[in-house]
Amino acid sequence: MRLFLWGALALSGVCAIGGWLLFATLNQSAKATSIPPDHPRQLVDFVLTDRTGRTVTRAELAGKILVVDFLFTSCSLTCPAVNRQMAEIQRLTTGQADVRLVSLTVDPRSDTVPVLAEYGQRFGADTNRWLLLTGEKKVLHELIAKSFLAQDADDPFNYMPGNFSHTERIALVDAGGQVQAYFDGLRDDAAQAVVAEIARLKK
């Protein structure tokens, strides 16, 4: 009986190690890929406020490649994970003056200028390169709906303010204001995939 138990334990250990190796191999081979827009999307005009209290307009970002994500600071799961990827993108694009990072809140009532200022510090956001924007709810929601994300008001499980779908995605906008692609911001390799696509756009 003792020999049987030892054999079963050994077999379980081998299976566990094999399963882990298989998972690791599959996870490494499945690299993050870009997701095309649901339809052609162009960044529309806007007037919003940065976490520094400064007014930011669409015109200020003309000619820049933009990396855009969507957040609400009370989100404790997906938003921190996505913004860790944004922080890595900021690091990987150091010295690229034509690249800006933009975070748009979907909950401007709660995400005031002081709240976003504290949130930006949490992720080491450079005030010159990574804009965290708030403003009027109507302006923000129209901007996000027209330029980036679909809304699904009929989804009973959508807890996101504005009923936006796929808020975990990071959007890449070219220098002409056209949304080129989205990336799953919950993937560990999202930042590298975004930066690789930026390099491709510049070519």
Summary of the structure (lengths in Angstrom):
residues: 203
radius of gyration: 20.4
end to end distance: 67.6
largest distance: 77.2
contacts: 593
relative contact order: 0.19
helix: 39%
strand: 21%
